[in-house]
Amino acid sequence: MAADVKPFIGSKASPHQESEAEELRKEHLMLDPMPRDEMNQMVMEAMTTTTRKWWAWVIGLGLAVAVLLFGAWGYMIATGMGVAGIRRPVYWGIFIVTFVFWIGISHAGTFVSAILRVFKAEFRRPFTRAAELMTTFGLAAGALYPLIHLGRVWVFYWMVPYPNARWLWPNFRSALVWDFLAITTYLLSSTIYLFLPLIPDMAMARDRSTGWRHFIYKLLALGWRGTEAEWFRLRKAISIFAFAIIPVMFSVHTIVSWDFAVSMVSGWQSSIFGPYFIIGAILSGISAVVTILYILRSTMKNMDYFIRKEHFDALGKLILIFSMSWAYFFFNEYILAWYGGDEALKQVLTLHATGPSAWVWYTMLICNVAIPWLFLWNKKVRRTPWLMFIITLLVNVGMYAERYTIIPLTLGHQRSPFDWGIYNPTIIEVSIALGTLCLFIFLYLIASRIIPLVPVWEVQEGQMSHTLRKIGKTEIPSVTELE
Amino acid sequence: METNVRMILFKEDQVDQASEAIETLHHHGISDKDISVISGVPFSEKILGRPMSWTRVPQIAVAGALFGFIIAMLLNFLVPNLYKLSVGGMPLTPIPTSIVVTFELTMLGLLISTFLGVFIEMLSPSFGPKGYHPKISDGYIGILFNCPIHADEDTCFELQDLGAEIVDVAEVKQP
């Protein structure tokens, strides 16, 4: 069916209609079907092609992770937390900023895969896995920070809910314990959510590989044959996950926001911090998906067939919507704080906009609001992948600036002026932050050659359910519900 | 009655023929329990005219959620009573903060058990004729059936007329 989809349902097509259909096929992946074996071949080829350049990146990034992340972290463990720039009055610095940033990035996979799946947004099909991988690796990078920030990392197990020798349990009323539970829940569930739809693709890879690859894929395919019962239970499980992981995703960033909001710090104690953080996380996550898709499309074989301009266009619209939503929450938060007349809070807001680090605040507003609003309304911009790459990179710079503004810039100017201070991150902190970025890219690079990045069965299923339908004098894409 | 395990393949665009083939098998007295359909993309039972599949994954998921909920209750309300620490007049077992822990652990139980449900069912023995062909992951639809030896030839001819590709018995194997 996918191999020779009839271009029209309704009547015989004229040459003009044929050319229109050709245009639509070029435009939409779902209307441009290819035999499944060819698609499998393309995905396998993309996965098994490793150039010298790729190896150079892997080795370079591996070294960067070893030096920037583990080297700097090891030095900090051996020397003490004094090598970090966090000191009175700013005890939360780049470690927490980067932690919130990575947890935010991790919202991409769930949003793209779960929410768009629930709402049957068809454009999601070719890149759900690329986004889910971001979630898993983003969380892996983020989950390092509570350990890094802990200082005495060898006692990390004190966070785990079990009693010590005196039968003292962790305090379950603490937002930090909620954090531990939420991140653990999200990391486990998003990893499983990545794995479940991967099973049929693992079977596909199993059937086309030899040696160590065959062994791994055979193991991970769990004996998949594609029987009716297997498909039925897989769909049930994916459906349960798609619905259940959405509230978990909301809870994670809400709880991260509560790390701040439950305290009595001016600028942090806010009832809308939960939704404000979630919107920011989704904005940052979707932007990161676009950035990754551009890199995949430009560097991996055959990806231009699967990732098309239509996908950048659709994601660009979402980024514009979430940028507007973020601005709404930001303004809501800002105006009430400004109007409330609390002197300490007013000082914090004035400092953000006019203090020595005001450039961070303006970077946040320019990258999160001005740039998306100025450019993303334009269809041509949304359909230009390299422009989208730059815009989405800038959005994430803006989101990092937002977290920097909320955390160290706010903490430095609290209620007692004698206790004001400026936070200067040290090279160790910056190195660790860059190290986790390298770790994320490193893991992604490795995974891109082990895991089929395109869910081929989902793409084929989508192509089978799409067709062109002639209504009046024109043809429109039409979708059939196969489920 | 002696039977052979037979496998026929239809291309991805021959869904109608595949459903007709199942109908043909029924006419030859081969019941649904002697037929298995395997495919590279999911087809609902209604499309191929097959009986509904079953799974216990939702029940296992609910059981897991209940387990997570009970653990959360123990952590929230039993643990603080094991070693009472009164802090600044704060309640020992406040309900609002317990909701957070309860939610996270219930969801964790639900999601992990969903996966375990899939995992257990995947590794459990399945009913019906077994076999596999690598063409399935190329989008082919495979129909496996236990064919009575005496009707083997006639059935195969009829299925071939529908466009089926008959797989040699020796090629029908496990993945």
Interface residues (C-beta under 8 A of the other chain):
Chain A: M1 A2 A3 D4 P35 R36 D37 N40 P161 P163 R166 W167 L168 W169 F172 R173 V177 W178 L181 A182 T184 T185 L188 S189 I192 Y193 F195 L196 P200 A203 M204 R206 D207 R208 K218 A221 L222 G223 W224 R225 G226 T227 E228 A229 E230 W231 F232 R233 L234 R235 K236 A237 I240 F241 A244 I245 P247 V248 S251 I255 W457 Q460 E461 M464 L482 E483
Chain B: K11 E12 D13 Q14 V15 S36 V37 I38 S39 G40 V41 P42 F43 S44 E45 I47 L48 R50 S53 W54 T55 V57 P58 A61 L75 N76 V79 P80 L82 Y83 L85 M90 P94 T97 S98 V100 V101 F103 E104 L105 M107 L108 L110 L111 I112 T114 F115 G117 V118 F119 E121 M122 L123 S126 G128 Y132 P134 I136 S137 D138 G139 G142 Q174 P175
